[in-house]
Amino acid sequence: MADNKPNIHLLNKKTHKAYLQKGHVDPVTHESIEPCDEVVFCAACELGFISDSWVRIGQLVTGLPPMGR
């Protein structure tokens, strides 16, 4: 069972190559997720959000508490 704590990653084009090649987009803004983006992986829904999107809107979509910035 998920602990409902977001997982935050700074995407690197080498380390996260397989993830980036899949062409993921932020589910809120529909912006492409690119190398050097800070991405929050929600433990509740398992989607990746660009961190700014998560702070503004993503937490409302998932029902999780705000993330400190």
C-alpha positions in Angstrom: 0.0 0.0 0.0 1.3 3.5 -0.9 2.2 5.8 1.9 0.7 8.8 -0.1 4.0 10.7 0.0 5.1 12.1 -3.4 8.3 10.9 -5.0 10.3 13.8 -6.5 12.9 13.4 -9.2 15.0 15.8 -11.2 15.0 14.1 -14.6 18.3 13.4 -16.2 18.5 12.5 -19.9 20.8 9.6 -19.3 19.4 8.2 -16.0 15.7 8.6 -17.0 16.2 7.8 -20.7 13.5 5.1 -20.9 10.9 7.2 -19.1 11.6 10.3 -21.3 11.5 8.3 -24.5 7.8 7.4 -23.8 6.8 11.0 -24.3 5.0 11.5 -21.0 3.1 14.7 -20.5 1.9 16.5 -17.3 -1.7 15.4 -16.8 -2.7 18.9 -15.7 -1.0 21.2 -18.1 -0.4 18.7 -21.0 3.2 20.0 -21.2 5.8 17.5 -22.4 8.0 16.2 -19.5 11.6 16.9 -20.5 15.1 16.3 -19.1 15.9 18.7 -16.2 12.2 18.9 -15.2 11.6 18.3 -11.6 8.8 15.7 -11.5 6.6 14.6 -8.7 5.5 11.0 -8.9 2.3 10.6 -6.9 2.2 7.5 -4.7 -1.6 7.5 -4.8 -2.2 7.6 -8.6 1.3 6.9 -9.9 1.2 9.7 -12.4 4.1 12.1 -13.0 3.5 15.8 -12.6 5.9 18.7 -13.3 6.5 20.0 -9.8 5.0 23.5 -10.4 1.9 21.8 -11.7 1.7 19.6 -8.6 2.1 22.5 -6.3 -0.6 24.5 -8.0 -3.1 21.8 -9.1 -1.9 18.2 -8.9 -2.5 17.8 -5.2 -6.2 18.7 -5.7 -6.5 16.0 -8.4 -5.0 13.3 -6.2 -6.4 14.5 -2.8 -2.9 14.6 -1.2 -1.8 17.4 1.1 0.3 20.3 -0.3 4.0 19.7 -0.8 6.3 22.2 1.0 8.3 24.5 -1.4 
